[in-house]
């Protein structure tokens, strides 16, 4: 299994980025695929997930309205569109995969890092003010 993130970079506040998570060795529609981020000196934060159980997206409250997760099954890739970037979005962004069947209305149930067995290497997002 391999997850490869791309699309990070240096952007000005207010700008947008689309991060990609290309998967091999697993089918993205058979796993919960989530995005996490980690800023220096901070804990890893769960941002968003697409559930394999119901196909629904889930978002942390801190990113609702600005972040959109989507998937392209044909390309076996999951995307994270980030709009209106803020300096506090500066972090390394990781995608991760979890094979566990989950049915929950709570985003928090999908965004716990310890639930995820497979991780990418991360892509850096830096937002300048």
N, C-alpha and C positions, 0 to 999 in steps of 0.2 A: 504494500500500500504506500502510495506517495501522494502528498498534497503539496502543490507548489503555488504560492501566492505571488502575485505581481500587481503592478499598477500604482504602487506608492510613489511618493516624491515630495518635493518642496512646493508648496502652494501658498498663495496669499489668503488671508482671512476673507471669507465670503466666496471662495472658489469651490470647485467640485472635483471629485476624483471617483473613478470606478475601479475598485479592487477586484481581482479575479483569483479564484481558487480552482486550479486545474487538478482533477483527481485521476489517479490511475490505480488499478488493483481493486477498486470498488466502484459501485454504481451510485452516483450522488442521489438518486431517487430511492435508494434502498437504505440510506443512512440519514440520521439527523446530521446536518451540516451546519456548523455554527461559526460565527466570527467572534473573536476575542481581541482585546487590545491590552497592552501593558506599557505604561509610561515609566520612566526611570524612578525607582524608589517607591513604586506603587504596586498593589496587587493586580493580578490579571483580572480583567473585567469582561464579563460576557456582554455582548452587544446585541446579537441577533442570531436567529436560528431558523432554518426551514426544517419542519418536521417530516420525517418519512412516513409517519403514521397517518397524517391527514393532509399533508401538503401545505399546511398553513405557515405563514411567517410569524415569528415572535420577536419582540423588541424589548430591550431594557428601556425603562422610562426615560433615562437620560438621553436617549437618541431618537425617540419617537418623533416623527415628522421630518427628520433630516436624513435618516438612513433608510435605504430600501434594499432588502435582500431578494435575490431572484436566482433562478437556476436555468441552465440550458442542458437538458438531458442528452441531447444529441452530441453536444460538445463535452459532456461530463464535467461541467464547470459551474461553479456557484459564484455569483457576483455580489458585491456590496457597493451600492451607489451612495456616495456621501455628498450631500449638498450643504451650502452655507457653512463651510468649514470654519472652525474656531481654533484659536491657539491651544485651547484645552483638549482638542482632538489629537494633538501631537502624541504619537505613541508608535510602537511596533504592533502591527495588526497580524493576527494569526487566524487561519481557518483550522477547523478540527472536525473529526468525524466520530460518530457514536452509533453503534448498531442496535442499541436498546430500543425496544418498542415502548413508546411513551404516548400516553394520551392525557394531557393536562391542559387546563385553560391558563395556567400560570407560566409566564415567560421564564420566571426564575427556575422552574423545573427543567428547563432546557439549557440553561446558561451556567451550569456549575462545571468548572473546568475539570474536576476529578471524574466526571462522567465520560470524558472523551479520551479514547485510546490512541487516536491517530492525530498527529499535528503536523502542520507545515513549518517551514523555517522562519516565516514572518516576512513582512514587507514594511518598510519604514514610511510613516507619514509625518511630515513636519509642516506645521502651519505657522506662517509668519504674520505678525500683526501689522 
